[in-house]
């Protein structure tokens, strides 16, 4: 029986490049529906993805609290 050729696996340079802050992590949260609507309007105005808006909000909170 012939050996099956292996396909896939890790390849150098494959996948999404990491940003300046390093790798990202998926965080699932529940948010009031009204806030999501407001968030989406902000994202539309700034041409941002939700992830960026939430990241910027977390940065602002940490900066105000002196944690960063």
mmCIF file as Biopython writes it, N, C-alpha, C and O atoms, coordinates in Angstrom:
data_model
#
loop_
_atom_site.group_PDB
_atom_site.id
_atom_site.type_symbol
_atom_site.label_atom_id
_atom_site.label_alt_id
_atom_site.label_comp_id
_atom_site.label_asym_id
_atom_site.label_entity_id
_atom_site.label_seq_id
_atom_site.pdbx_PDB_ins_code
_atom_site.Cartn_x
_atom_site.Cartn_y
_atom_site.Cartn_z
_atom_site.occupancy
_atom_site.B_iso_or_equiv
_atom_site.auth_seq_id
_atom_site.auth_asym_id
_atom_site.pdbx_PDB_model_num
ATOM 1   N N  . UNK A ? 1  ? 0.835   -1.177 0.000  1.0 0.0 1  A 1 
ATOM 2   C CA . UNK A ? 1  ? 0.000   0.000  0.000  1.0 0.0 1  A 1 
ATOM 3   C C  . UNK A ? 1  ? 0.881   1.242  0.000  1.0 0.0 1  A 1 
ATOM 4   O O  . UNK A ? 1  ? 1.845   1.317  0.761  1.0 0.0 1  A 1 
ATOM 5   N N  . UNK A ? 2  ? 0.560   2.211  -0.843 1.0 0.0 2  A 1 
ATOM 6   C CA . UNK A ? 2  ? 1.346   3.434  -0.953 1.0 0.0 2  A 1 
ATOM 7   C C  . UNK A ? 2  ? 1.100   4.330  0.255  1.0 0.0 2  A 1 
ATOM 8   O O  . UNK A ? 2  ? -0.001  4.388  0.803  1.0 0.0 2  A 1 
ATOM 9   N N  . UNK A ? 3  ? 2.152   5.019  0.646  1.0 0.0 3  A 1 
ATOM 10  C CA . UNK A ? 3  ? 2.046   5.946  1.776  1.0 0.0 3  A 1 
ATOM 11  C C  . UNK A ? 3  ? 1.289   7.196  1.330  1.0 0.0 3  A 1 
ATOM 12  O O  . UNK A ? 3  ? 1.559   7.738  0.259  1.0 0.0 3  A 1 
ATOM 13  N N  . UNK A ? 4  ? 0.347   7.650  2.145  1.0 0.0 4  A 1 
ATOM 14  C CA . UNK A ? 4  ? -0.457  8.824  1.819  1.0 0.0 4  A 1 
ATOM 15  C C  . UNK A ? 4  ? 0.381   10.085 2.002  1.0 0.0 4  A 1 
ATOM 16  O O  . UNK A ? 4  ? 1.071   10.248 3.008  1.0 0.0 4  A 1 
ATOM 17  N N  . UNK A ? 5  ? 0.307   10.985 0.998  1.0 0.0 5  A 1 
ATOM 18  C CA . UNK A ? 5  ? 1.046   12.246 1.066  1.0 0.0 5  A 1 
ATOM 19  C C  . UNK A ? 5  ? 0.407   13.138 2.121  1.0 0.0 5  A 1 
ATOM 20  O O  . UNK A ? 5  ? -0.811  13.314 2.137  1.0 0.0 5  A 1 
ATOM 21  N N  . UNK A ? 6  ? 1.226   13.697 2.997  1.0 0.0 6  A 1 
ATOM 22  C CA . UNK A ? 6  ? 0.718   14.588 4.035  1.0 0.0 6  A 1 
ATOM 23  C C  . UNK A ? 6  ? 0.472   15.966 3.449  1.0 0.0 6  A 1 
ATOM 24  O O  . UNK A ? 6  ? 1.323   16.523 2.755  1.0 0.0 6  A 1 
ATOM 25  N N  . UNK A ? 7  ? -0.702  16.506 3.736  1.0 0.0 7  A 1 
ATOM 26  C CA . UNK A ? 7  ? -1.089  17.819 3.241  1.0 0.0 7  A 1 
ATOM 27  C C  . UNK A ? 7  ? -1.422  18.704 4.435  1.0 0.0 7  A 1 
ATOM 28  O O  . UNK A ? 7  ? -1.982  18.225 5.421  1.0 0.0 7  A 1 
ATOM 29  N N  . UNK A ? 8  ? -1.089  19.965 4.360  1.0 0.0 8  A 1 
ATOM 30  C CA . UNK A ? 8  ? -1.420  20.896 5.441  1.0 0.0 8  A 1 
ATOM 31  C C  . UNK A ? 8  ? -0.318  20.983 6.467  1.0 0.0 8  A 1 
ATOM 32  O O  . UNK A ? 8  ? 0.826   20.608 6.210  1.0 0.0 8  A 1 
ATOM 33  N N  . UNK A ? 9  ? -0.671  21.472 7.612  1.0 0.0 9  A 1 
ATOM 34  C CA . UNK A ? 9  ? 0.300   21.626 8.681  1.0 0.0 9  A 1 
ATOM 35  C C  . UNK A ? 9  ? 0.936   23.000 8.674  1.0 0.0 9  A 1 
ATOM 36  O O  . UNK A ? 9  ? 0.613   23.838 7.832  1.0 0.0 9  A 1 
ATOM 37  N N  . UNK A ? 10 ? 1.830   23.229 9.599  1.0 0.0 10 A 1 
ATOM 38  C CA . UNK A ? 10 ? 2.480   24.533 9.724  1.0 0.0 10 A 1 
ATOM 39  C C  . UNK A ? 10 ? 3.414   24.776 8.554  1.0 0.0 10 A 1 
ATOM 40  O O  . UNK A ? 10 ? 4.151   23.895 8.111  1.0 0.0 10 A 1 
ATOM 41  N N  . UNK A ? 11 ? 3.352   26.003 8.074  1.0 0.0 11 A 1 
ATOM 42  C CA . UNK A ? 11 ? 4.248   26.439 7.012  1.0 0.0 11 A 1 
ATOM 43  C C  . UNK A ? 11 ? 4.816   27.796 7.411  1.0 0.0 11 A 1 
ATOM 44  O O  . UNK A ? 11 ? 4.100   28.632 7.963  1.0 0.0 11 A 1 
ATOM 45  N N  . UNK A ? 12 ? 6.068   28.013 7.138  1.0 0.0 12 A 1 
ATOM 46  C CA . UNK A ? 12 ? 6.702   29.282 7.449  1.0 0.0 12 A 1 
ATOM 47  C C  . UNK A ? 12 ? 5.974   30.422 6.750  1.0 0.0 12 A 1 
ATOM 48  O O  . UNK A ? 12 ? 5.749   30.377 5.541  1.0 0.0 12 A 1 
ATOM 49  N N  . UNK A ? 13 ? 5.611   31.432 7.511  1.0 0.0 13 A 1 
ATOM 50  C CA . UNK A ? 13 ? 4.956   32.609 6.949  1.0 0.0 13 A 1 
ATOM 51  C C  . UNK A ? 13 ? 3.457   32.452 6.734  1.0 0.0 13 A 1 
ATOM 52  O O  . UNK A ? 13 ? 2.802   33.387 6.274  1.0 0.0 13 A 1 
ATOM 53  N N  . UNK A ? 14 ? 2.904   31.291 7.056  1.0 0.0 14 A 1 
ATOM 54  C CA . UNK A ? 14 ? 1.469   31.062 6.853  1.0 0.0 14 A 1 
ATOM 55  C C  . UNK A ? 14 ? 0.673   31.670 7.999  1.0 0.0 14 A 1 
ATOM 56  O O  . UNK A ? 14 ? 1.187   31.840 9.105  1.0 0.0 14 A 1 
ATOM 57  N N  . UNK A ? 15 ? -0.564  31.990 7.728  1.0 0.0 15 A 1 
ATOM 58  C CA . UNK A ? 15 ? -1.457  32.489 8.770  1.0 0.0 15 A 1 
ATOM 59  C C  . UNK A ? 15 ? -1.445  33.999 8.859  1.0 0.0 15 A 1 
ATOM 60  O O  . UNK A ? 15 ? -0.706  34.689 8.157  1.0 0.0 15 A 1 
ATOM 61  N N  . UNK A ? 16 ? -2.290  34.484 9.749  1.0 0.0 16 A 1 
ATOM 62  C CA . UNK A ? 16 ? -2.433  35.925 9.944  1.0 0.0 16 A 1 
ATOM 63  C C  . UNK A ? 16 ? -1.205  36.471 10.651 1.0 0.0 16 A 1 
ATOM 64  O O  . UNK A ? 16 ? -0.780  35.917 11.665 1.0 0.0 16 A 1 
ATOM 65  N N  . UNK A ? 17 ? -0.623  37.556 10.130 1.0 0.0 17 A 1 
ATOM 66  C CA . UNK A ? 17 ? 0.525   38.144 10.810 1.0 0.0 17 A 1 
ATOM 67  C C  . UNK A ? 17 ? 0.109   38.778 12.139 1.0 0.0 17 A 1 
ATOM 68  O O  . UNK A ? 17 ? -0.994  39.312 12.260 1.0 0.0 17 A 1 
ATOM 69  N N  . UNK A ? 18 ? 0.983   38.715 13.117 1.0 0.0 18 A 1 
ATOM 70  C CA . UNK A ? 18 ? 0.674   39.341 14.404 1.0 0.0 18 A 1 
ATOM 71  C C  . UNK A ? 18 ? 0.883   40.842 14.306 1.0 0.0 18 A 1 
ATOM 72  O O  . UNK A ? 18 ? 1.733   41.320 13.554 1.0 0.0 18 A 1 
ATOM 73  N N  . UNK A ? 19 ? 0.099   41.570 15.073 1.0 0.0 19 A 1 
ATOM 74  C CA . UNK A ? 19 ? 0.196   43.026 15.080 1.0 0.0 19 A 1 
ATOM 75  C C  . UNK A ? 19 ? 1.303   43.492 15.998 1.0 0.0 19 A 1 
ATOM 76  O O  . UNK A ? 19 ? 2.047   42.675 16.540 1.0 0.0 19 A 1 
ATOM 77  N N  . UNK A ? 20 ? 1.420   44.783 16.175 1.0 0.0 20 A 1 
ATOM 78  C CA . UNK A ? 20 ? 2.493   45.332 17.010 1.0 0.0 20 A 1 
ATOM 79  C C  . UNK A ? 20 ? 2.351   44.954 18.489 1.0 0.0 20 A 1 
ATOM 80  O O  . UNK A ? 20 ? 3.324   44.999 19.241 1.0 0.0 20 A 1 
ATOM 81  N N  . UNK A ? 21 ? 1.124   44.578 18.905 1.0 0.0 21 A 1 
ATOM 82  C CA . UNK A ? 21 ? 0.894   44.199 20.299 1.0 0.0 21 A 1 
ATOM 83  C C  . UNK A ? 21 ? 1.014   42.695 20.523 1.0 0.0 21 A 1 
ATOM 84  O O  . UNK A ? 21 ? 0.782   42.220 21.635 1.0 0.0 21 A 1 
ATOM 85  N N  . UNK A ? 22 ? 1.371   41.940 19.491 1.0 0.0 22 A 1 
ATOM 86  C CA . UNK A ? 22 ? 1.511   40.497 19.612 1.0 0.0 22 A 1 
ATOM 87  C C  . UNK A ? 22 ? 0.259   39.771 19.151 1.0 0.0 22 A 1 
ATOM 88  O O  . UNK A ? 22 ? -0.629  40.375 18.548 1.0 0.0 22 A 1 
ATOM 89  N N  . UNK A ? 23 ? 0.188   38.473 19.435 1.0 0.0 23 A 1 
ATOM 90  C CA . UNK A ? 23 ? -0.954  37.670 18.986 1.0 0.0 23 A 1 
ATOM 91  C C  . UNK A ? 23 ? -2.250  38.127 19.644 1.0 0.0 23 A 1 
ATOM 92  O O  . UNK A ? 23 ? -2.235  38.733 20.715 1.0 0.0 23 A 1 
ATOM 93  N N  . UNK A ? 24 ? -3.363  37.833 18.995 1.0 0.0 24 A 1 
ATOM 94  C CA . UNK A ? 24 ? -4.666  38.200 19.540 1.0 0.0 24 A 1 
ATOM 95  C C  . UNK A ? 24 ? -5.332  36.992 20.177 1.0 0.0 24 A 1 
ATOM 96  O O  . UNK A ? 24 ? -4.966  35.849 19.903 1.0 0.0 24 A 1 
ATOM 97  N N  . UNK A ? 25 ? -6.317  37.259 21.033 1.0 0.0 25 A 1 
ATOM 98  C CA . UNK A ? 25 ? -7.064  36.231 21.731 1.0 0.0 25 A 1 
ATOM 99  C C  . UNK A ? 25 ? -8.546  36.528 21.552 1.0 0.0 25 A 1 
ATOM 100 O O  . UNK A ? 25 ? -8.970  37.678 21.660 1.0 0.0 25 A 1 
ATOM 101 N N  . UNK A ? 26 ? -9.327  35.500 21.279 1.0 0.0 26 A 1 
ATOM 102 C CA . UNK A ? 26 ? -10.764 35.664 21.159 1.0 0.0 26 A 1 
ATOM 103 C C  . UNK A ? 26 ? -11.370 35.817 22.545 1.0 0.0 26 A 1 
ATOM 104 O O  . UNK A ? 26 ? -11.127 34.991 23.424 1.0 0.0 26 A 1 
ATOM 105 N N  . UNK A ? 27 ? -12.167 36.881 22.750 1.0 0.0 27 A 1 
ATOM 106 C CA . UNK A ? 27 ? -12.831 37.136 24.028 1.0 0.0 27 A 1 
ATOM 107 C C  . UNK A ? 27 ? -14.317 37.306 23.741 1.0 0.0 27 A 1 
ATOM 108 O O  . UNK A ? 27 ? -14.708 38.222 23.018 1.0 0.0 27 A 1 
ATOM 109 N N  . UNK A ? 28 ? -15.134 36.443 24.293 1.0 0.0 28 A 1 
ATOM 110 C CA . UNK A ? 28 ? -16.581 36.530 24.099 1.0 0.0 28 A 1 
ATOM 111 C C  . UNK A ? 28 ? -17.197 37.258 25.299 1.0 0.0 28 A 1 
ATOM 112 O O  . UNK A ? 28 ? -16.925 36.909 26.448 1.0 0.0 28 A 1 
ATOM 113 N N  . UNK A ? 29 ? -18.017 38.254 25.029 1.0 0.0 29 A 1 
ATOM 114 C CA . UNK A ? 29 ? -18.663 39.020 26.088 1.0 0.0 29 A 1 
ATOM 115 C C  . UNK A ? 29 ? -20.128 39.224 25.743 1.0 0.0 29 A 1 
ATOM 116 O O  . UNK A ? 29 ? -20.521 39.130 24.580 1.0 0.0 29 A 1 
ATOM 117 N N  . UNK A ? 30 ? -20.927 39.500 26.751 1.0 0.0 30 A 1 
ATOM 118 C CA . UNK A ? 30 ? -22.308 39.898 26.515 1.0 0.0 30 A 1 
ATOM 119 C C  . UNK A ? 30 ? -22.413 41.389 26.795 1.0 0.0 30 A 1 
ATOM 120 O O  . UNK A ? 30 ? -21.893 41.894 27.791 1.0 0.0 30 A 1 
ATOM 121 N N  . UNK A ? 31 ? -23.100 42.081 25.891 1.0 0.0 31 A 1 
ATOM 122 C CA . UNK A ? 31 ? -23.195 43.536 25.951 1.0 0.0 31 A 1 
ATOM 123 C C  . UNK A ? 31 ? -24.646 43.913 25.690 1.0 0.0 31 A 1 
ATOM 124 O O  . UNK A ? 31 ? -25.292 43.294 24.844 1.0 0.0 31 A 1 
ATOM 125 N N  . UNK A ? 32 ? -25.176 44.910 26.391 1.0 0.0 32 A 1 
ATOM 126 C CA . UNK A ? 32 ? -26.544 45.346 26.115 1.0 0.0 32 A 1 
ATOM 127 C C  . UNK A ? 32 ? -26.722 45.709 24.644 1.0 0.0 32 A 1 
ATOM 128 O O  . UNK A ? 32 ? -25.847 46.330 24.042 1.0 0.0 32 A 1 
ATOM 129 N N  . UNK A ? 33 ? -27.841 45.323 24.080 1.0 0.0 33 A 1 
ATOM 130 C CA . UNK A ? 33 ? -28.130 45.523 22.664 1.0 0.0 33 A 1 
ATOM 131 C C  . UNK A ? 33 ? -27.977 46.987 22.234 1.0 0.0 33 A 1 
ATOM 132 O O  . UNK A ? 33 ? -27.456 47.272 21.156 1.0 0.0 33 A 1 
ATOM 133 N N  . UNK A ? 34 ? -28.433 47.901 23.080 1.0 0.0 34 A 1 
ATOM 134 C CA . UNK A ? 34 ? -28.336 49.335 22.759 1.0 0.0 34 A 1 
ATOM 135 C C  . UNK A ? 34 ? -26.875 49.763 22.567 1.0 0.0 34 A 1 
ATOM 136 O O  . UNK A ? 34 ? -26.564 50.538 21.663 1.0 0.0 34 A 1 
ATOM 137 N N  . UNK A ? 35 ? -25.984 49.250 23.426 1.0 0.0 35 A 1 
ATOM 138 C CA . UNK A ? 35 ? -24.568 49.602 23.308 1.0 0.0 35 A 1 
ATOM 139 C C  . UNK A ? 35 ? -23.966 49.060 22.019 1.0 0.0 35 A 1 
ATOM 140 O O  . UNK A ? 35 ? -23.117 49.708 21.407 1.0 0.0 35 A 1 
ATOM 141 N N  . UNK A ? 36 ? -24.400 47.877 21.606 1.0 0.0 36 A 1 
ATOM 142 C CA . UNK A ? 36 ? -23.879 47.303 20.368 1.0 0.0 36 A 1 
ATOM 143 C C  . UNK A ? 36 ? -24.271 48.181 19.183 1.0 0.0 36 A 1 
ATOM 144 O O  . UNK A ? 36 ? -23.471 48.398 18.273 1.0 0.0 36 A 1 
ATOM 145 N N  . UNK A ? 37 ? -25.498 48.680 19.197 1.0 0.0 37 A 1 
ATOM 146 C CA . UNK A ? 37 ? -25.929 49.595 18.139 1.0 0.0 37 A 1 
ATOM 147 C C  . UNK A ? 37 ? -25.077 50.851 18.097 1.0 0.0 37 A 1 
ATOM 148 O O  . UNK A ? 37 ? -24.672 51.298 17.024 1.0 0.0 37 A 1 
ATOM 149 N N  . UNK A ? 38 ? -24.804 51.416 19.258 1.0 0.0 38 A 1 
ATOM 150 C CA . UNK A ? 38 ? -23.957 52.610 19.333 1.0 0.0 38 A 1 
ATOM 151 C C  . UNK A ? 38 ? -22.529 52.295 18.893 1.0 0.0 38 A 1 
ATOM 152 O O  . UNK A ? 38 ? -21.893 53.091 18.201 1.0 0.0 38 A 1 
ATOM 153 N N  . UNK A ? 39 ? -22.037 51.139 19.297 1.0 0.0 39 A 1 
ATOM 154 C CA . UNK A ? 39 ? -20.699 50.705 18.892 1.0 0.0 39 A 1 
ATOM 155 C C  . UNK A ? 39 ? -20.617 50.569 17.374 1.0 0.0 39 A 1 
ATOM 156 O O  . UNK A ? 39 ? -19.648 51.012 16.757 1.0 0.0 39 A 1 
ATOM 157 N N  . UNK A ? 40 ? -21.629 49.961 16.782 1.0 0.0 40 A 1 
ATOM 158 C CA . UNK A ? 40 ? -21.634 49.781 15.333 1.0 0.0 40 A 1 
ATOM 159 C C  . UNK A ? 40 ? -21.669 51.124 14.593 1.0 0.0 40 A 1 
ATOM 160 O O  . UNK A ? 40 ? -21.030 51.275 13.551 1.0 0.0 40 A 1 
ATOM 161 N N  . UNK A ? 41 ? -22.404 52.084 15.122 1.0 0.0 41 A 1 
ATOM 162 C CA . UNK A ? 41 ? -22.424 53.417 14.496 1.0 0.0 41 A 1 
ATOM 163 C C  . UNK A ? 41 ? -21.049 54.079 14.588 1.0 0.0 41 A 1 
ATOM 164 O O  . UNK A ? 41 ? -20.594 54.704 13.630 1.0 0.0 41 A 1 
ATOM 165 N N  . UNK A ? 42 ? -20.397 53.944 15.730 1.0 0.0 42 A 1 
ATOM 166 C CA . UNK A ? 42 ? -19.048 54.486 15.889 1.0 0.0 42 A 1 
ATOM 167 C C  . UNK A ? 42 ? -18.093 53.814 14.910 1.0 0.0 42 A 1 
ATOM 168 O O  . UNK A ? 42 ? -17.293 54.484 14.257 1.0 0.0 42 A 1 
ATOM 169 N N  . UNK A ? 43 ? -18.177 52.494 14.807 1.0 0.0 43 A 1 
ATOM 170 C CA . UNK A ? 43 ? -17.301 51.752 13.898 1.0 0.0 43 A 1 
ATOM 171 C C  . UNK A ? 43 ? -17.515 52.187 12.454 1.0 0.0 43 A 1 
ATOM 172 O O  . UNK A ? 43 ? -16.558 52.334 11.694 1.0 0.0 43 A 1 
ATOM 173 N N  . UNK A ? 44 ? -18.760 52.389 12.084 1.0 0.0 44 A 1 
ATOM 174 C CA . UNK A ? 44 ? -19.075 52.840 10.722 1.0 0.0 44 A 1 
ATOM 175 C C  . UNK A ? 44 ? -18.455 54.215 10.465 1.0 0.0 44 A 1 
ATOM 176 O O  . UNK A ? 44 ? -17.880 54.450 9.402  1.0 0.0 44 A 1 
ATOM 177 N N  . UNK A ? 45 ? -18.571 55.117 11.432 1.0 0.0 45 A 1 
ATOM 178 C CA . UNK A ? 45 ? -18.042 56.472 11.278 1.0 0.0 45 A 1 
ATOM 179 C C  . UNK A ? 45 ? -16.515 56.490 11.181 1.0 0.0 45 A 1 
ATOM 180 O O  . UNK A ? 45 ? -15.942 57.295 10.447 1.0 0.0 45 A 1 
ATOM 181 N N  . UNK A ? 46 ? -15.872 55.605 11.921 1.0 0.0 46 A 1 
ATOM 182 C CA . UNK A ? 46 ? -14.409 55.585 11.948 1.0 0.0 46 A 1 
ATOM 183 C C  . UNK A ? 46 ? -13.809 54.563 10.986 1.0 0.0 46 A 1 
ATOM 184 O O  . UNK A ? 46 ? -12.589 54.472 10.857 1.0 0.0 46 A 1 
ATOM 185 N N  . UNK A ? 47 ? -14.669 53.792 10.308 1.0 0.0 47 A 1 
ATOM 186 C CA . UNK A ? 47 ? -14.229 52.721 9.415  1.0 0.0 47 A 1 
ATOM 187 C C  . UNK A ? 47 ? -13.367 51.708 10.173 1.0 0.0 47 A 1 
ATOM 188 O O  . UNK A ? 47 ? -12.301 51.302 9.710  1.0 0.0 47 A 1 
ATOM 189 N N  . UNK A ? 48 ? -13.859 51.315 11.349 1.0 0.0 48 A 1 
ATOM 190 C CA . UNK A ? 48 ? -13.195 50.339 12.203 1.0 0.0 48 A 1 
ATOM 191 C C  . UNK A ? 48 ? -14.004 49.056 12.234 1.0 0.0 48 A 1 
ATOM 192 O O  . UNK A ? 48 ? -15.201 49.058 11.946 1.0 0.0 48 A 1 
ATOM 193 N N  . UNK A ? 49 ? -13.348 47.964 12.584 1.0 0.0 49 A 1 
ATOM 194 C CA . UNK A ? 49 ? -14.014 46.711 12.926 1.0 0.0 49 A 1 
ATOM 195 C C  . UNK A ? 49 ? -14.368 46.795 14.417 1.0 0.0 49 A 1 
ATOM 196 O O  . UNK A ? 49 ? -13.764 47.564 15.164 1.0 0.0 49 A 1 
ATOM 197 N N  . UNK A ? 50 ? -15.347 46.000 14.834 1.0 0.0 50 A 1 
ATOM 198 C CA . UNK A ? 50 ? -15.719 45.986 16.259 1.0 0.0 50 A 1 
ATOM 199 C C  . UNK A ? 50 ? -14.516 45.679 17.140 1.0 0.0 50 A 1 
ATOM 200 O O  . UNK A ? 50 ? -14.346 46.287 18.197 1.0 0.0 50 A 1 
ATOM 201 N N  . UNK A ? 51 ? -13.681 44.740 16.711 1.0 0.0 51 A 1 
ATOM 202 C CA . UNK A ? 51 ? -12.522 44.350 17.517 1.0 0.0 51 A 1 
ATOM 203 C C  . UNK A ? 51 ? -11.624 45.536 17.824 1.0 0.0 51 A 1 
ATOM 204 O O  . UNK A ? 51 ? -11.132 45.684 18.943 1.0 0.0 51 A 1 
ATOM 205 N N  . UNK A ? 52 ? -11.416 46.377 16.823 1.0 0.0 52 A 1 
ATOM 206 C CA . UNK A ? 52 ? -10.554 47.540 17.055 1.0 0.0 52 A 1 
ATOM 207 C C  . UNK A ? 52 ? -11.199 48.497 18.046 1.0 0.0 52 A 1 
ATOM 208 O O  . UNK A ? 52 ? -10.527 49.015 18.938 1.0 0.0 52 A 1 
ATOM 209 N N  . UNK A ? 53 ? -12.501 48.734 17.897 1.0 0.0 53 A 1 
ATOM 210 C CA . UNK A ? 53 ? -13.188 49.657 18.804 1.0 0.0 53 A 1 
ATOM 211 C C  . UNK A ? 53 ? -13.129 49.144 20.241 1.0 0.0 53 A 1 
ATOM 212 O O  . UNK A ? 53 ? -12.883 49.915 21.168 1.0 0.0 53 A 1 
ATOM 213 N N  . UNK A ? 54 ? -13.350 47.861 20.422 1.0 0.0 54 A 1 
ATOM 214 C CA . UNK A ? 54 ? -13.312 47.281 21.776 1.0 0.0 54 A 1 
ATOM 215 C C  . UNK A ? 54 ? -11.890 47.340 22.327 1.0 0.0 54 A 1 
ATOM 216 O O  . UNK A ? 54 ? -11.693 47.645 23.503 1.0 0.0 54 A 1 
ATOM 217 N N  . UNK A ? 55 ? -10.910 47.052 21.494 1.0 0.0 55 A 1 
ATOM 218 C CA . UNK A ? 55 ? -9.510  47.134 21.931 1.0 0.0 55 A 1 
ATOM 219 C C  . UNK A ? 55 ? -9.161  48.554 22.373 1.0 0.0 55 A 1 
ATOM 220 O O  . UNK A ? 55 ? -8.523  48.752 23.407 1.0 0.0 55 A 1 
ATOM 221 N N  . UNK A ? 56 ? -9.587  49.541 21.579 1.0 0.0 56 A 1 
ATOM 222 C CA . UNK A ? 56 ? -9.319  50.933 21.946 1.0 0.0 56 A 1 
ATOM 223 C C  . UNK A ? 56 ? -10.032 51.315 23.238 1.0 0.0 56 A 1 
ATOM 224 O O  . UNK A ? 56 ? -9.484  52.065 24.047 1.0 0.0 56 A 1 
ATOM 225 N N  . UNK A ? 57 ? -11.244 50.810 23.442 1.0 0.0 57 A 1 
ATOM 226 C CA . UNK A ? 57 ? -11.980 51.082 24.678 1.0 0.0 57 A 1 
ATOM 227 C C  . UNK A ? 57 ? -11.255 50.487 25.887 1.0 0.0 57 A 1 
ATOM 228 O O  . UNK A ? 57 ? -11.163 51.124 26.936 1.0 0.0 57 A 1 
ATOM 229 N N  . UNK A ? 58 ? -10.748 49.276 25.737 1.0 0.0 58 A 1 
ATOM 230 C CA . UNK A ? 58 ? -10.013 48.632 26.836 1.0 0.0 58 A 1 
ATOM 231 C C  . UNK A ? 58 ? -8.737  49.419 27.133 1.0 0.0 58 A 1 
ATOM 232 O O  . UNK A ? 58 ? -8.399  49.644 28.294 1.0 0.0 58 A 1 
ATOM 233 N N  . UNK A ? 59 ? -8.036  49.832 26.087 1.0 0.0 59 A 1 
ATOM 234 C CA . UNK A ? 59 ? -6.817  50.636 26.296 1.0 0.0 59 A 1 
ATOM 235 C C  . UNK A ? 59 ? -7.131  51.920 27.059 1.0 0.0 59 A 1 
ATOM 236 O O  . UNK A ? 59 ? -6.411  52.298 27.983 1.0 0.0 59 A 1 
ATOM 237 N N  . UNK A ? 60 ? -8.216  52.586 26.661 1.0 0.0 60 A 1 
ATOM 238 C CA . UNK A ? 60 ? -8.604  53.825 27.338 1.0 0.0 60 A 1 
ATOM 239 C C  . UNK A ? 60 ? -8.947  53.591 28.799 1.0 0.0 60 A 1 
ATOM 240 O O  . UNK A ? 60 ? -8.561  54.375 29.665 1.0 0.0 60 A 1 
ATOM 241 N N  . UNK A ? 61 ? -9.668  52.517 29.072 1.0 0.0 61 A 1 
ATOM 242 C CA . UNK A ? 61 ? -10.027 52.183 30.453 1.0 0.0 61 A 1 
ATOM 243 C C  . UNK A ? 61 ? -8.769  51.910 31.282 1.0 0.0 61 A 1 
ATOM 244 O O  . UNK A ? 61 ? -8.627  52.424 32.392 1.0 0.0 61 A 1 
ATOM 245 N N  . UNK A ? 62 ? -7.877  51.115 30.749 1.0 0.0 62 A 1 
ATOM 246 C CA . UNK A ? 62 ? -6.647  50.796 31.482 1.0 0.0 62 A 1 
ATOM 247 C C  . UNK A ? 62 ? -5.799  52.034 31.714 1.0 0.0 62 A 1 
ATOM 248 O O  . UNK A ? 62 ? -5.191  52.186 32.774 1.0 0.0 62 A 1 
ATOM 249 N N  . UNK A ? 63 ? -5.757  52.917 30.730 1.0 0.0 63 A 1 
ATOM 250 C CA . UNK A ? 63 ? -4.975  54.141 30.879 1.0 0.0 63 A 1 
ATOM 251 C C  . UNK A ? 63 ? -5.564  55.032 31.968 1.0 0.0 63 A 1 
ATOM 252 O O  . UNK A ? 63 ? -4.833  55.602 32.778 1.0 0.0 63 A 1 
ATOM 253 N N  . UNK A ? 64 ? -6.903  55.149 31.980 1.0 0.0 64 A 1 
ATOM 254 C CA . UNK A ? 64 ? -7.569  55.967 33.006 1.0 0.0 64 A 1 
ATOM 255 C C  . UNK A ? 64 ? -7.373  55.377 34.401 1.0 0.0 64 A 1 
ATOM 256 O O  . UNK A ? 64 ? -7.261  56.113 35.381 1.0 0.0 64 A 1 
ATOM 257 N N  . UNK A ? 65 ? -7.334  54.067 34.483 1.0 0.0 65 A 1 
ATOM 258 C CA . UNK A ? 65 ? -7.169  53.411 35.779 1.0 0.0 65 A 1 
ATOM 259 C C  . UNK A ? 65 ? -5.706  53.290 36.191 1.0 0.0 65 A 1 
ATOM 260 O O  . UNK A ? 65 ? -5.410  52.809 37.285 1.0 0.0 65 A 1 
ATOM 261 N N  . UNK A ? 66 ? -4.792  53.719 35.332 1.0 0.0 66 A 1 
ATOM 262 C CA . UNK A ? 66 ? -3.376  53.674 35.667 1.0 0.0 66 A 1 
ATOM 263 C C  . UNK A ? 66 ? -2.764  52.290 35.593 1.0 0.0 66 A 1 
ATOM 264 O O  . UNK A ? 66 ? -1.691  52.053 36.148 1.0 0.0 66 A 1 
ATOM 265 N N  . UNK A ? 67 ? -3.442  51.368 34.906 1.0 0.0 67 A 1 
ATOM 266 C CA . UNK A ? 67 ? -2.933  49.999 34.825 1.0 0.0 67 A 1 
ATOM 267 C C  . UNK A ? 67 ? -2.004  49.801 33.646 1.0 0.0 67 A 1 
ATOM 268 O O  . UNK A ? 67 ? -1.369  48.753 33.534 1.0 0.0 67 A 1 
ATOM 269 N N  . UNK A ? 68 ? -1.909  50.783 32.766 1.0 0.0 68 A 1 
ATOM 270 C CA . UNK A ? 68 ? -1.073  50.588 31.577 1.0 0.0 68 A 1 
ATOM 271 C C  . UNK A ? 68 ? -0.161  51.759 31.362 1.0 0.0 68 A 1 
ATOM 272 O O  . UNK A ? 68 ? 0.615   51.769 30.407 1.0 0.0 68 A 1 
#
